[in-house]
């Protein structure tokens, strides 16, 4: 059967991407990626404007914030990728643009709701922490710490959305039986590696969280950088895990169970594995070991 990007499939992809973006934020990303690549920039951006605009007009500013920033990130990444930028440059610039869109949306939402001072914002976080604690007394949240880490939370959300979009894009194309254009600069998960220089950024930031140097503002910045670094190295850890599972010819059930345990329960372990991969080249060792074993 010939693969066709039909209007019916456009409706299906649009509906599912909007629904998943509204419910989960990040899991609509693969469909957004497919939407942009299969139907072009005009369909992608116009639909994005309509969805975020409708959410804003319906007084659902948080929804407009999340959906709009993810839409911006996925779209910007694709535009930059199409122009021949590498995956790291495309990802970095796309996340920055998505973060900028989120900040503008937050500012607009605060203005609409009459929130104009830092004290009023902090009060919102205190109310949120109280509600969470009432729902689950075992959970202890520090509103001040939460507020200080909002910048990295936004960036992490967008990185996760972009990562999920890139990882599951091929499967969605296959599921929808749509033609998939391959790009030379496209990221391959098994080869994903955080640029070498970033290890020093991460290590210095981690050091600044442990020692008192440069004042409170530096410490807050360092914590946010460490949070982001953990997510970046998490994906490198996933790449190492995928190479290992593939080399062991692990079945679907075992593979899914492994991901549920590691990603769902022990996420920090994969971040640590990704960090170690920088120093020890774990993927290269696994491949060499399998070649030696088969020879």
Backbone as JSON, one array per atom type, in Angstrom:
{
  "sequence": "XXXXXXXXXXXXXXXXXXXXXXXXXXXXXXXXXXXXXXXXXXXXXXXXXXXXXXXXXXXXXXXXXXXXXXXXXXXXXXXXXXXXXXXXXXXXXXXXXXXXXXXXXXXXXXXXXXXXXXXXXXXXXXXXXXXXXXXXXXXXXXXXXXXXXXXXXXXXXXXXXXXXXXXXXXXXXXXXXXXXXXXXXXXXXXXXXXXXXXXXXXXXXXXXXXXXXXXXXXXXXXXXXXXXXXXXXXXXXXXXXXXXXXXXXXXXXXXXXXXXXXXXXXXXXXXXXXXXXXXXXXXXXXXXXXXXXXX",
  "N": [[0.85, -1.2, 0.0], [0.52, 2.21, -0.84], [2.11, 4.86, 0.84], [0.46, 7.6, 2.18], [0.02, 11.0, 3.03], [-2.75, 11.78, 4.11], [-5.81, 13.86, 4.35], [-7.5, 12.74, 6.28], [-5.74, 11.41, 7.96], [-4.36, 13.59, 8.87], [-6.27, 14.83, 10.49], [-6.53, 12.84, 12.43], [-3.91, 12.73, 13.55], [-3.65, 15.38, 14.45], [-5.74, 15.58, 16.33], [-5.05, 13.58, 18.21], [-2.5, 14.5, 18.99], [-3.08, 16.97, 20.16], [-4.78, 16.16, 22.25], [-3.09, 14.42, 23.78], [-1.06, 16.21, 24.42], [-2.44, 18.02, 26.01], [-3.18, 16.4, 28.15], [-0.86, 15.0, 29.04], [1.32, 16.6, 28.46], [4.12, 16.05, 27.51], [3.92, 13.69, 25.98], [2.58, 14.05, 23.65], [4.44, 14.89, 21.91], [5.84, 13.16, 19.95], [3.83, 12.87, 18.0], [3.45, 15.53, 17.29], [5.88, 16.01, 16.09], [5.7, 14.27, 13.88], [3.5, 15.42, 12.64], [4.52, 17.93, 11.81], [6.57, 17.11, 10.02], [5.24, 15.56, 8.14], [3.15, 17.11, 7.13], [4.03, 19.67, 6.78], [5.25, 23.12, 7.44], [3.25, 25.19, 7.51], [0.75, 24.0, 8.2], [1.46, 22.94, 10.68], [2.26, 25.19, 12.31], [0.05, 26.93, 12.17], [-1.99, 25.36, 13.29], [-0.89, 25.06, 15.85], [-0.96, 27.73, 16.8], [-3.74, 28.12, 16.84], [-4.57, 26.23, 18.75], [-3.18, 26.97, 21.15], [-4.06, 29.6, 21.34], [-6.83, 29.23, 21.63], [-6.89, 27.89, 24.09], [-5.92, 29.9, 25.74], [-7.93, 31.88, 25.46], [-10.04, 30.54, 26.59], [-9.5, 30.82, 29.18], [-7.6, 29.11, 30.21], [-4.82, 29.38, 31.03], [-2.47, 28.03, 32.1], [-2.52, 25.64, 30.61], [-2.25, 26.64, 27.99], [0.31, 27.66, 28.28], [1.98, 25.33, 28.71], [1.38, 23.66, 26.46], [1.85, 25.44, 24.33], [4.62, 26.13, 24.63], [5.88, 23.65, 24.33], [5.07, 23.05, 21.73], [6.33, 25.12, 20.34], [9.01, 24.44, 20.82], [9.33, 21.87, 19.58], [8.66, 22.56, 16.95], [10.56, 24.58, 16.32], [12.92, 23.1, 16.54], [12.67, 21.35, 14.39], [12.66, 23.13, 12.2], [15.23, 24.22, 12.35], [16.75, 21.92, 12.1], [16.08, 21.18, 9.5], [17.42, 23.16, 8.14], [19.99, 22.33, 8.28], [21.44, 22.44, 10.66], [23.26, 20.95, 13.37], [22.21, 18.33, 15.69], [22.64, 19.03, 18.39], [23.03, 21.82, 18.42], [20.58, 22.57, 17.25], [18.79, 21.52, 19.13], [19.5, 22.95, 21.47], [18.99, 25.63, 20.76], [16.27, 25.43, 20.13], [15.11, 24.67, 22.58], [15.75, 26.93, 24.08], [14.19, 28.84, 22.73], [11.66, 27.76, 23.2], [11.61, 27.97, 25.97], [11.7, 30.72, 26.22], [9.18, 31.33, 25.09], [7.59, 30.14, 27.03], [8.2, 31.72, 29.27], [7.23, 34.23, 28.48], [4.54, 33.58, 28.31], [4.01, 32.92, 30.99], [4.46, 35.39, 32.21], [2.43, 36.89, 30.97], [0.17, 35.47, 31.9], [0.32, 35.96, 34.64], [-0.06, 38.74, 34.67], [-2.66, 38.96, 33.64], [-4.06, 37.78, 35.7], [-3.65, 39.5, 37.75], [-1.26, 39.36, 39.24], [1.58, 40.71, 40.35], [3.93, 41.0, 41.79], [6.92, 39.57, 43.32], [6.42, 38.52, 45.83], [3.71, 37.88, 45.68], [3.76, 35.87, 43.79], [5.25, 33.97, 45.19], [3.44, 33.41, 47.2], [1.5, 32.03, 45.79], [2.87, 29.63, 45.29], [3.16, 28.73, 47.89], [0.51, 28.21, 48.56], [0.01, 26.16, 46.74], [1.8, 24.2, 47.69], [0.67, 23.71, 50.2], [-1.79, 22.58, 49.45], [-0.94, 20.23, 48.22], [0.26, 18.93, 50.38], [-1.96, 18.58, 52.02], [-3.36, 16.76, 50.5], [-1.55, 14.64, 50.39], [-0.05, 13.92, 53.17], [2.5, 12.9, 53.63], [4.21, 13.99, 51.82], [6.53, 16.52, 51.61], [6.93, 19.78, 50.76], [8.98, 22.49, 49.86], [8.14, 25.69, 49.37], [9.78, 27.88, 48.66], [12.13, 26.7, 47.64], [11.01, 25.32, 45.49], [10.13, 27.45, 43.88], [12.57, 28.65, 43.24], [13.64, 26.75, 41.55], [12.1, 26.7, 39.31], [12.95, 27.71, 36.72], [14.74, 25.63, 35.74], [12.95, 23.53, 35.8], [11.14, 24.16, 33.77], [12.84, 24.09, 31.51], [13.68, 21.41, 31.64], [11.26, 20.06, 31.24], [10.8, 20.74, 28.55], [13.05, 19.63, 27.32], [12.6, 16.92, 27.85], [10.22, 16.57, 26.4], [11.15, 17.06, 23.78], [13.06, 15.03, 23.58], [11.44, 12.68, 23.87], [9.85, 13.04, 21.63], [11.73, 12.74, 19.51], [12.69, 10.15, 19.96], [10.46, 8.43, 19.68], [9.43, 9.06, 17.25], [9.89, 7.6, 14.81], [8.47, 5.24, 15.26], [5.84, 6.18, 15.4], [5.48, 7.2, 12.81], [5.6, 4.77, 11.44], [3.41, 3.43, 12.55], [1.27, 5.0, 11.67], [1.58, 4.64, 9.02], [2.98, 6.41, 7.28], [5.0, 8.31, 4.96], [8.44, 8.77, 5.68], [10.81, 11.19, 5.88], [14.28, 11.15, 5.82], [16.95, 12.84, 7.39], [20.25, 14.02, 6.99], [21.56, 15.19, 9.19], [20.12, 14.23, 11.29], [19.4, 13.12, 14.58], [20.66, 10.13, 15.99], [19.59, 7.84, 18.28], [21.19, 5.81, 19.49], [23.69, 6.82, 19.17], [23.74, 9.07, 20.64], [25.27, 11.6, 22.48], [26.26, 13.76, 24.99], [27.86, 16.84, 24.37], [31.42, 17.05, 24.86], [32.5, 19.26, 26.29], [30.5, 19.98, 28.03], [30.6, 18.47, 30.3], [32.31, 19.71, 32.06], [30.96, 22.03, 32.66], [28.8, 20.92, 34.04], [30.14, 19.7, 36.21], [31.37, 21.87, 37.52], [29.09, 23.31, 38.23], [27.9, 21.46, 39.96], [29.84, 21.42, 41.98], [29.55, 24.03, 42.94], [27.12, 23.84, 44.18], [27.76, 22.55, 46.43], [29.59, 23.98, 47.89], [29.96, 27.14, 49.54], [29.99, 29.8, 47.64], [30.16, 32.81, 45.97], [27.65, 33.69, 46.62], [24.03, 33.59, 47.16], [22.56, 33.72, 44.75], [24.27, 32.57, 42.82], [24.41, 29.98, 43.8], [21.74, 29.13, 43.46], [21.54, 29.27, 40.66], [23.43, 27.31, 40.02], [22.23, 24.96, 41.02], [20.03, 24.76, 39.33], [21.35, 24.31, 36.88], [22.56, 21.84, 37.39], [20.28, 20.23, 37.68], [19.32, 20.28, 35.03], [21.5, 19.12, 33.73], [21.4, 16.51, 34.72], [19.18, 15.47, 33.39], [20.0, 15.61, 30.7], [22.17, 13.82, 30.72], [20.76, 11.62, 31.47], [19.45, 10.81, 29.11], [21.68, 10.01, 27.7], [22.39, 7.87, 29.23], [20.18, 6.25, 28.68], [20.73, 5.67, 26.01], [23.05, 4.1, 26.3], [21.95, 1.95, 27.72], [20.16, 0.98, 25.78], [21.91, 0.12, 23.78], [23.15, -1.96, 25.17], [20.96, -3.71, 25.7], [20.22, -4.33, 23.09], [22.52, -5.62, 22.18], [22.44, -7.88, 23.75], [20.29, -9.11, 22.7], [17.7, -8.9, 23.76], [14.31, -9.72, 24.56], [11.03, -8.33, 23.78], [9.29, -8.14, 26.03], [11.05, -8.3, 28.27], [12.61, -6.08, 27.73], [10.77, -3.94, 27.91], [10.02, -4.24, 30.6], [12.47, -3.72, 31.84], [12.85, -1.02, 31.2], [10.65, 0.1, 32.49], [11.32, -0.35, 35.17], [13.86, 0.95, 35.44], [13.54, 3.55, 34.27], [11.15, 4.38, 35.41], [11.53, 4.04, 38.18], [14.24, 4.27, 38.91], [15.53, 6.54, 37.84], [17.69, 8.29, 38.28], [19.83, 6.57, 38.27], [20.25, 5.94, 35.59], [21.05, 8.45, 34.71], [23.49, 8.63, 36.01], [24.83, 6.5, 34.77], [24.98, 7.54, 32.17], [26.69, 9.68, 32.66], [29.03, 8.33, 33.44], [29.56, 7.09, 31.04], [30.77, 9.04, 29.56], [33.38, 9.09, 30.53], [34.25, 6.4, 30.35], [33.39, 5.28, 27.96], [31.19, 3.38, 27.58], [29.46, 2.23, 25.68], [31.13, 1.68, 23.5], [32.78, -0.24, 24.71], [30.92, -2.27, 25.23], [30.17, -2.99, 22.62], [32.64, -3.83, 21.56], [33.1, -6.01, 23.23], [31.03, -7.74, 22.5], [31.72, -8.23, 19.85], [34.15, -9.55, 20.19], [33.22, -11.77, 21.51], [31.65, -13.04, 19.61], [33.47, -13.75, 17.72]],
  "CA": [[0.0, 0.0, 0.0], [1.3, 3.45, -0.92], [1.98, 5.71, 2.03], [-0.07, 8.91, 1.8], [-0.33, 11.92, 4.12], [-4.12, 12.17, 3.74], [-6.5, 14.75, 5.29], [-8.02, 11.96, 7.39], [-4.64, 11.18, 8.9], [-4.07, 14.88, 9.48], [-7.25, 15.0, 11.57], [-6.18, 11.88, 13.48], [-2.67, 13.17, 14.2], [-3.92, 16.64, 15.14], [-6.59, 15.31, 17.49], [-4.28, 12.85, 19.22], [-1.41, 15.33, 19.51], [-3.68, 17.97, 21.05], [-5.26, 15.46, 23.44], [-1.96, 13.96, 24.59], [-0.36, 17.4, 24.92], [-3.25, 18.58, 27.08], [-3.26, 15.48, 29.29], [0.45, 14.58, 29.53], [2.29, 17.62, 28.03], [5.27, 15.62, 26.71], [3.72, 12.5, 25.14], [2.07, 14.44, 22.35], [5.58, 15.35, 21.12], [6.09, 12.38, 18.73], [2.8, 13.2, 17.02], [3.76, 16.87, 16.79], [7.03, 15.84, 15.19], [5.16, 13.67, 12.66], [2.62, 16.43, 12.03], [5.36, 18.92, 11.12], [7.34, 16.53, 8.93], [4.37, 14.99, 7.11], [2.2, 18.08, 6.57], [4.68, 20.94, 6.5], [5.27, 24.15, 8.48], [2.04, 25.98, 7.63], [-0.24, 23.24, 8.98], [1.96, 22.79, 12.05], [2.26, 26.44, 13.07], [-1.31, 27.45, 12.28], [-2.69, 24.55, 14.29], [-0.34, 25.42, 17.15], [-1.51, 29.03, 17.2], [-5.17, 27.94, 17.14], [-4.73, 25.48, 20.0], [-2.75, 27.79, 22.29], [-4.95, 30.76, 21.42], [-8.12, 28.78, 22.19], [-6.68, 27.62, 25.52], [-5.79, 31.2, 26.43], [-9.23, 32.54, 25.47], [-10.9, 29.78, 27.5], [-8.97, 31.08, 30.52], [-6.77, 27.98, 30.64], [-3.47, 29.87, 30.76], [-1.43, 27.0, 32.3], [-2.54, 24.73, 29.46], [-1.66, 27.37, 26.88], [1.73, 27.76, 28.58], [2.65, 24.06, 28.49], [1.21, 23.21, 25.08], [2.5, 26.39, 23.43], [6.07, 26.05, 24.73], [6.29, 22.38, 23.71], [4.84, 23.21, 20.29], [7.41, 25.98, 19.86], [10.28, 23.69, 20.88], [9.34, 20.84, 18.53], [8.66, 23.22, 15.66], [11.84, 25.25, 16.11], [13.94, 22.08, 16.31], [12.53, 20.83, 13.03], [13.07, 24.16, 11.25], [16.69, 24.31, 12.41], [17.26, 20.66, 11.55], [15.91, 21.26, 8.05], [18.42, 24.09, 7.62], [21.3, 21.69, 8.34], [22.1, 22.55, 11.96], [23.42, 19.7, 14.09], [21.15, 18.08, 16.67], [22.9, 19.73, 19.64], [22.72, 23.24, 18.19], [19.14, 22.67, 17.03], [18.11, 21.28, 20.4], [19.77, 24.03, 22.4], [18.26, 26.83, 20.34], [14.83, 25.16, 20.22], [14.73, 24.71, 24.0], [15.8, 28.34, 24.47], [13.0, 29.5, 22.18], [10.52, 27.24, 23.94], [11.67, 28.57, 27.31], [11.29, 32.12, 26.05], [7.73, 31.33, 24.91], [7.0, 29.83, 28.33], [8.37, 32.89, 30.15], [6.27, 35.25, 28.02], [3.2, 33.11, 28.7], [3.89, 33.05, 32.45], [4.32, 36.81, 32.5], [1.09, 37.28, 30.55], [-0.82, 34.88, 32.79], [0.39, 36.7, 35.91], [-0.66, 40.06, 34.47], [-4.1, 38.78, 33.48], [-4.63, 37.41, 36.99], [-3.33, 40.53, 38.74], [-0.1, 38.99, 40.06], [2.59, 41.66, 39.86], [5.13, 41.04, 42.63], [7.53, 38.28, 43.69], [5.72, 38.03, 47.03], [2.45, 37.28, 45.25], [4.12, 34.6, 43.14], [5.64, 33.05, 46.26], [2.21, 33.02, 47.89], [0.89, 30.99, 44.97], [3.6, 28.39, 45.53], [2.83, 28.3, 49.24], [-0.83, 27.64, 48.49], [0.14, 24.89, 46.04], [2.45, 23.26, 48.61], [-0.32, 23.36, 51.23], [-2.78, 21.67, 48.86], [-0.27, 18.94, 48.03], [0.44, 18.31, 51.7], [-3.28, 18.15, 52.48], [-3.7, 15.55, 49.74], [-0.63, 13.57, 50.8], [0.75, 14.48, 54.28], [3.87, 12.39, 53.62], [4.99, 14.81, 50.9], [6.95, 17.81, 52.17], [7.43, 20.66, 49.71], [9.44, 23.81, 50.28], [7.72, 26.63, 48.31], [10.91, 28.71, 48.23], [12.99, 25.86, 46.78], [10.26, 25.08, 44.26], [10.14, 28.68, 43.07], [13.94, 28.85, 42.75], [13.98, 25.76, 40.53], [11.16, 26.79, 38.19], [13.63, 27.79, 35.4], [15.2, 24.32, 35.27], [11.76, 22.69, 35.59], [10.63, 24.47, 32.42], [13.82, 23.58, 30.54], [13.63, 19.94, 31.71], [10.02, 19.65, 30.58], [10.97, 20.88, 27.11], [14.04, 18.62, 26.89], [11.92, 15.63, 27.87], [9.29, 16.54, 25.27], [11.94, 16.93, 22.57], [13.64, 13.68, 23.59], [10.38, 11.72, 23.6], [9.46, 13.23, 20.23], [12.74, 12.19, 18.62], [12.83, 8.71, 20.18], [9.3, 7.66, 19.23], [8.98, 9.55, 15.94], [9.89, 6.53, 13.79], [7.38, 4.3, 15.55], [4.57, 6.83, 15.05], [5.42, 7.19, 11.35], [5.29, 3.4, 11.03], [2.03, 3.12, 13.0], [0.34, 5.73, 10.81], [1.9, 4.29, 7.64], [3.28, 7.66, 6.59], [6.39, 8.39, 4.47], [9.33, 9.46, 6.63], [12.01, 11.73, 5.25], [15.46, 11.1, 6.67], [17.84, 13.99, 7.24], [21.63, 13.62, 7.32], [21.94, 15.67, 10.53], [19.15, 13.73, 12.27], [20.0, 12.45, 15.73], [20.45, 8.7, 16.18], [19.6, 7.64, 19.73], [22.3, 4.97, 19.93], [24.93, 7.6, 19.1], [23.56, 10.31, 21.42], [26.32, 11.89, 23.46], [26.35, 15.16, 25.37], [29.19, 17.36, 24.0], [32.44, 16.85, 25.9], [32.73, 20.43, 27.13], [29.42, 20.17, 28.99], [30.93, 17.78, 31.55], [32.94, 20.68, 32.96], [29.87, 22.89, 33.13], [28.05, 20.15, 35.04], [30.96, 19.47, 37.4], [31.52, 23.15, 38.23], [27.79, 23.6, 38.84], [27.73, 20.56, 41.11], [30.74, 21.9, 43.03], [28.99, 25.26, 43.51], [26.0, 23.48, 45.07], [28.32, 21.94, 47.65], [30.39, 24.97, 48.64], [29.39, 28.5, 49.57], [30.88, 30.67, 46.85], [29.47, 33.68, 45.03], [26.35, 34.13, 47.1], [22.83, 32.77, 46.98], [22.17, 33.7, 43.35], [25.13, 31.6, 42.15], [23.99, 28.65, 44.26], [20.47, 28.82, 42.81], [21.87, 29.0, 39.26], [24.15, 26.03, 39.96], [21.25, 23.88, 41.23], [19.25, 24.64, 38.1], [22.21, 23.7, 35.86], [22.71, 20.43, 37.76], [19.02, 19.57, 37.33], [19.28, 20.12, 33.58], [22.56, 18.17, 33.36], [20.93, 15.15, 35.04], [18.27, 15.02, 32.33], [20.8, 15.41, 29.49], [22.93, 12.58, 30.88], [19.78, 10.54, 31.51], [19.26, 10.31, 27.75], [22.89, 9.28, 27.33], [22.25, 6.59, 29.92], [19.22, 5.46, 27.91], [21.45, 5.19, 24.82], [23.9, 2.99, 26.75], [21.06, 0.82, 28.04], [19.62, 0.45, 24.54], [23.0, -0.64, 23.13], [23.33, -3.19, 25.95], [19.81, -4.6, 25.46], [20.29, -4.8, 21.7], [23.63, -6.58, 22.07], [22.02, -9.11, 24.43], [19.12, -9.61, 21.96], [16.64, -9.01, 24.76], [12.96, -9.73, 24.01], [10.21, -7.13, 24.0], [8.78, -8.11, 27.41], [12.15, -7.97, 29.17], [13.02, -4.71, 27.42], [9.76, -3.04, 28.49], [10.14, -4.36, 32.06], [13.71, -3.03, 32.23], [12.61, 0.43, 31.11], [9.7, 0.47, 33.56], [12.05, -0.34, 36.44], [14.93, 1.95, 35.47], [13.04, 4.89, 33.98], [10.09, 4.72, 36.34], [11.91, 4.0, 39.58], [15.65, 4.53, 39.18], [15.96, 7.48, 36.79], [19.0, 8.86, 38.61], [20.84, 5.57, 37.92], [20.56, 6.13, 34.16], [21.84, 9.69, 34.6], [24.85, 8.29, 36.44], [25.4, 5.68, 33.69], [25.31, 8.46, 31.09], [27.87, 10.43, 33.08], [30.17, 7.4, 33.39], [29.83, 6.81, 29.63], [31.71, 10.06, 29.07], [34.74, 8.73, 30.93], [34.63, 5.01, 30.06], [32.86, 4.85, 26.66], [30.55, 2.09, 27.86], [28.9, 1.65, 24.46], [32.24, 1.1, 22.76], [33.2, -1.46, 25.42], [29.9, -3.31, 25.02], [30.28, -3.44, 21.24], [33.89, -4.61, 21.41], [32.93, -7.27, 23.95], [30.17, -8.61, 21.71], [32.48, -8.66, 18.67], [35.11, -10.57, 20.65], [32.46, -12.97, 21.9], [31.14, -13.71, 18.41], [34.58, -14.17, 16.84]],
  "C": [[0.88, 1.25, 0.0], [1.04, 4.31, 0.31], [1.57, 7.11, 1.6], [-0.39, 9.72, 3.05], [-1.7, 12.53, 3.8], [-4.72, 13.13, 4.76], [-7.05, 14.0, 6.5], [-6.94, 11.71, 8.45], [-4.23, 12.48, 9.59], [-5.0, 15.13, 10.67], [-6.9, 14.08, 12.74], [-4.96, 12.34, 14.26], [-2.92, 14.43, 15.01], [-4.7, 16.39, 16.42], [-5.81, 14.62, 18.6], [-3.17, 13.7, 19.83], [-1.93, 16.38, 20.48], [-4.12, 17.31, 22.36], [-4.12, 15.04, 24.36], [-1.17, 15.14, 25.16], [-1.12, 18.01, 26.09], [-3.2, 17.73, 28.34], [-1.88, 15.21, 29.9], [1.56, 15.59, 29.26], [3.34, 17.05, 27.07], [4.95, 14.5, 25.72], [2.97, 12.79, 23.84], [3.19, 14.82, 21.39], [5.87, 14.5, 19.88], [5.09, 12.68, 17.62], [3.01, 14.6, 16.44], [4.91, 16.82, 15.79], [6.56, 15.28, 13.84], [4.29, 14.66, 11.91], [3.44, 17.44, 11.22], [6.05, 18.33, 9.89], [6.46, 16.02, 7.8], [3.51, 16.04, 6.42], [2.77, 19.49, 6.42], [4.5, 22.0, 7.58], [3.96, 24.91, 8.63], [0.99, 25.27, 8.47], [0.17, 23.16, 10.44], [1.79, 24.07, 12.86], [0.86, 27.03, 13.21], [-2.11, 26.68, 13.32], [-2.2, 24.88, 15.7], [-0.89, 26.74, 17.68], [-2.98, 28.92, 17.59], [-5.37, 27.25, 18.48], [-4.34, 26.33, 21.21], [-3.64, 29.02, 22.46], [-6.29, 30.39, 22.03], [-8.0, 28.52, 23.68], [-6.6, 28.92, 26.31], [-7.15, 31.89, 26.55], [-10.22, 31.85, 26.4], [-10.42, 29.89, 28.95], [-8.22, 29.88, 31.1], [-5.31, 28.33, 30.36], [-2.37, 28.83, 31.01], [-1.35, 26.02, 31.14], [-1.91, 25.38, 28.24], [-0.15, 27.47, 27.04], [2.46, 26.47, 28.2], [2.59, 23.64, 27.02], [1.96, 24.14, 24.12], [4.02, 26.28, 23.45], [6.61, 24.75, 24.12], [6.15, 22.46, 22.2], [5.96, 24.04, 19.67], [8.73, 25.21, 19.8], [10.37, 22.68, 19.76], [9.42, 21.48, 17.15], [9.99, 23.87, 15.34], [12.94, 24.24, 15.83], [13.88, 21.59, 14.87], [13.0, 21.86, 11.99], [14.6, 24.26, 11.19], [17.34, 23.07, 11.82], [17.19, 20.67, 10.03], [16.97, 22.16, 7.4], [19.85, 23.55, 7.75], [22.05, 21.85, 9.64], [22.21, 21.16, 12.6], [22.38, 19.55, 15.18], [21.37, 18.85, 17.97], [22.57, 21.21, 19.5], [21.21, 23.45, 18.01], [18.38, 22.51, 18.34], [18.27, 22.42, 21.38], [18.97, 25.28, 22.05], [16.74, 26.64, 20.45], [14.34, 25.23, 21.66], [14.76, 26.15, 24.52], [14.58, 29.11, 23.96], [11.74, 29.05, 22.9], [10.45, 27.82, 25.34], [11.25, 30.03, 27.26], [9.79, 32.24, 25.89], [7.03, 31.06, 26.23], [7.07, 31.03, 29.27], [7.4, 34.01, 29.78], [4.86, 34.86, 28.44], [2.98, 33.25, 30.2], [3.66, 34.51, 32.82], [2.91, 37.31, 32.14], [0.01, 36.75, 31.46], [-0.85, 35.59, 34.13], [-0.3, 38.05, 35.78], [-2.18, 39.96, 34.37], [-4.77, 38.51, 34.82], [-4.23, 38.37, 38.11], [-2.2, 40.2, 39.68], [1.09, 39.78, 39.54], [3.89, 41.66, 40.65], [5.64, 39.63, 42.94], [6.82, 37.67, 44.9], [4.41, 37.34, 46.66], [2.69, 35.94, 44.55], [4.47, 33.56, 44.2], [4.41, 32.55, 47.03], [1.48, 31.92, 47.12], [1.55, 29.63, 45.21], [3.33, 27.85, 46.93], [1.45, 27.64, 49.28], [-0.8, 26.27, 47.81], [0.75, 23.83, 46.96], [1.49, 22.81, 49.7], [-1.34, 22.36, 50.69], [-2.19, 20.28, 48.66], [-0.13, 18.2, 49.35], [-0.89, 17.85, 52.28], [-3.71, 16.86, 51.78], [-2.85, 14.37, 50.18], [0.3, 14.12, 51.88], [2.21, 14.03, 54.28], [4.79, 13.23, 52.74], [5.27, 16.18, 51.52], [7.56, 18.67, 51.06], [7.83, 22.01, 50.29], [9.11, 24.8, 49.16], [8.87, 27.48, 47.78], [11.82, 27.95, 47.27], [12.31, 25.59, 45.45], [10.34, 26.28, 43.33], [11.52, 28.91, 42.47], [14.29, 27.92, 41.6], [12.97, 25.72, 39.38], [11.87, 26.89, 36.85], [14.09, 26.43, 34.88], [14.03, 23.38, 35.04], [11.19, 22.9, 34.2], [11.55, 23.88, 31.36], [13.77, 22.06, 30.49], [12.4, 19.42, 31.01], [10.18, 19.69, 29.06], [12.0, 19.89, 26.56], [13.4, 17.25, 26.83], [10.97, 15.49, 26.68], [10.05, 16.32, 23.96], [12.54, 15.53, 22.47], [12.61, 12.62, 23.25], [9.94, 11.81, 22.13], [10.44, 12.58, 19.27], [12.84, 10.67, 18.75], [11.68, 7.93, 19.54], [8.76, 8.11, 17.87], [8.86, 8.43, 14.92], [8.74, 5.56, 14.0], [6.02, 4.88, 15.17], [4.4, 6.89, 13.54], [5.0, 5.8, 10.85], [3.85, 3.04, 11.37], [1.0, 3.77, 12.08], [0.56, 5.46, 9.33], [2.1, 5.54, 6.78], [4.72, 7.64, 6.09], [7.24, 9.23, 5.42], [10.59, 9.89, 5.91], [13.16, 11.71, 6.24], [16.38, 12.27, 6.35], [19.23, 13.59, 7.72], [22.02, 14.01, 8.74], [21.05, 15.12, 11.65], [19.85, 12.93, 13.36], [19.65, 10.96, 15.73], [20.63, 8.42, 17.67], [20.83, 6.87, 20.2], [23.64, 5.71, 19.92], [24.84, 8.89, 19.92], [24.66, 10.46, 22.46], [26.35, 13.39, 23.72], [27.75, 15.66, 24.99], [30.17, 17.35, 25.17], [32.57, 18.05, 26.84], [31.68, 20.58, 28.23], [29.72, 19.47, 30.32], [31.54, 18.74, 32.56], [31.93, 21.68, 33.49], [29.11, 22.19, 34.25], [28.84, 19.99, 36.33], [31.15, 20.75, 38.21], [30.21, 23.52, 38.92], [27.56, 22.74, 40.07], [28.61, 21.01, 42.28], [30.16, 23.13, 43.72], [27.75, 25.0, 44.37], [26.49, 22.95, 46.41], [29.08, 22.94, 48.51], [29.73, 26.34, 48.55], [30.35, 29.44, 48.86], [30.02, 31.51, 45.9], [28.08, 34.09, 45.44], [25.2, 33.22, 46.71], [22.43, 32.65, 45.51], [22.97, 32.67, 42.56], [24.72, 30.19, 42.53], [22.69, 28.21, 43.59], [20.7, 28.47, 41.33], [22.52, 27.63, 39.11], [23.19, 24.85, 40.11], [20.43, 23.67, 39.97], [20.06, 23.98, 36.99], [22.38, 22.21, 36.13], [21.44, 19.65, 37.4], [18.94, 19.28, 35.83], [20.31, 19.08, 33.12], [22.11, 16.73, 33.62], [20.03, 14.61, 33.94], [19.05, 14.75, 31.03], [21.59, 14.1, 29.57], [22.01, 11.37, 31.05], [19.58, 9.96, 30.12], [20.51, 9.59, 27.25], [22.9, 7.91, 28.0], [21.27, 5.67, 29.21], [19.88, 4.88, 26.66], [22.35, 4.01, 25.17], [23.06, 1.75, 27.03], [20.53, 0.17, 26.77], [20.67, -0.37, 23.78], [23.19, -1.97, 23.85], [22.2, -4.18, 25.67], [19.83, -5.17, 24.05], [21.38, -5.84, 21.53], [23.3, -7.91, 22.72], [20.81, -9.76, 23.76], [17.95, -9.87, 22.92], [15.28, -8.92, 24.09], [12.17, -8.5, 24.42], [9.75, -7.03, 25.45], [9.87, -7.69, 28.39], [12.6, -6.53, 28.98], [12.07, -3.71, 28.08], [9.86, -3.06, 30.01], [11.36, -3.61, 32.57], [13.5, -1.51, 32.23], [11.65, 0.89, 32.2], [10.43, 0.61, 34.89], [13.05, 0.82, 36.5], [14.41, 3.37, 35.25], [12.0, 5.31, 35.01], [10.54, 4.85, 37.78], [13.34, 4.47, 39.87], [16.24, 5.47, 38.12], [17.36, 8.01, 37.04], [20.13, 7.89, 38.26], [21.24, 5.73, 36.45], [21.34, 7.41, 33.93], [23.29, 9.42, 34.97], [25.56, 7.45, 35.38], [25.82, 6.56, 32.52], [26.56, 9.27, 31.41], [29.13, 9.57, 33.0], [30.56, 7.09, 31.94], [30.8, 7.82, 29.05], [33.15, 9.64, 29.35], [35.18, 7.36, 30.4], [34.17, 4.5, 28.7], [32.24, 3.46, 26.79], [30.01, 1.43, 26.59], [29.98, 1.0, 23.6], [32.72, -0.2, 23.39], [32.23, -2.59, 25.19], [30.01, -3.87, 23.61], [31.52, -4.29, 21.0], [33.76, -5.97, 22.1], [32.08, -8.25, 23.15], [30.88, -9.1, 20.45], [33.47, -9.74, 19.05], [34.41, -11.88, 20.99], [32.0, -13.77, 20.68], [32.25, -14.23, 17.51], [35.28, -15.42, 17.38]]
}
